[in-house]
Amino acid sequence: MAIAKVEPLTTARALRGPFDYRLPAEMEGVGVGSVLLVPFGRRRVLGVVVELADRSELPPGRLAEPIEALEAGVPAERAPGPGSSCAPS
C-alpha cells in the first residue's frame, strides 16, 4: 500500500503535518510535488505531497484517500519538506 504524506495548503498555524493518505491504484503516478485535493476534517483542501512511504503509523482503516490528483504539480525540489510549515510567517 502506497502512502502519500501530504502538507495541507492552509493558513492554520496549529497544524502538525504532514498527514498520511492511502493512495489508490489509479493514483500510482502521484509523487513528491504532486498537488492533491484531500478530505481534511469536514473540508476539502489542496495539499502537496512531501514524501511517499510504504506504511503509516495509523492503521490502514483510519487512512483516507485523496479525492483527486491535480495535473499540475510542484517540482520536487520546490515542495515543502516534512515538518515544514506552509503557513505564512
N, C-alpha and C positions, 0 to 999 in steps of 0.2 A: 504494500500500500504506500503510495507516494503522499507525502505531507508537504504542503506549502506553508512556510512561516511568513505571515503577512503583517505588514505595518499599515494600519488604517491611516488614511489621509484625513485627519480631523484636527481641529484646533484644541480639543480637550487635552488638558495638561496632565491629568491624573492617570493616564494610560500606562500600563506596563506591558508593552508588546515586545516582540511580535506575537501574534496569535496563530495557532495551528488550524489549518483547514485540510480536510481529506480531499485529494484531487481525484475526480472520477476519470475513468479510462479515456473519455472523449476530450479531456484536457491534458493529454500527455505532452503536448508541445509547450506547456507553461514552464517558464524558467525564471531565474533571478532577473528582476527588472520588469517582469510581466505585471500588467495592471489588471486587477480583478474587481468585480462587483461582488461583495460578500455580505452575508447576513451578519449584523453586529447589534446584538440586543434586539430591540424592536425595529431597528432601522436597517437600511441597506446603505453601505458606504463603499467608496473606492479604496483600494489598498494596493500596496506594492509588495511583490514577492521579494523578500530579502534573503531567503535561504530555502533550499529543498532538503528534506530529510526522509529517512526510511521509516521512522517511528516517532511517536509523540509520547509525552508523559501522561497524556489523557487517554482513557480507554477509547477504542475506535467508535463506540456507540455515542460518545459525547462530542465527536467532531462533526461540524457542519461542513457542507460542500459549498464552494463558490457558486454564485448564481450564474456568472458569465465571465469569460476572459475577453478583455478588450483587445482589439487588434494592435493598437499602438502600445508599445511598452516603453520602459525606461532602460537605457543601456546599462548593463550590469555594473560597470564602473561608476555609474551615477546613482545607483539605487542606494537608499539608506541602509546601513548595516544593522545587524541585530542589536537591539538595545539603544539605537539612536532615536532621537525624537524628531518627528515630522512637524511638531507644533512650532509656530514662530516664537522667537525669543522675546 
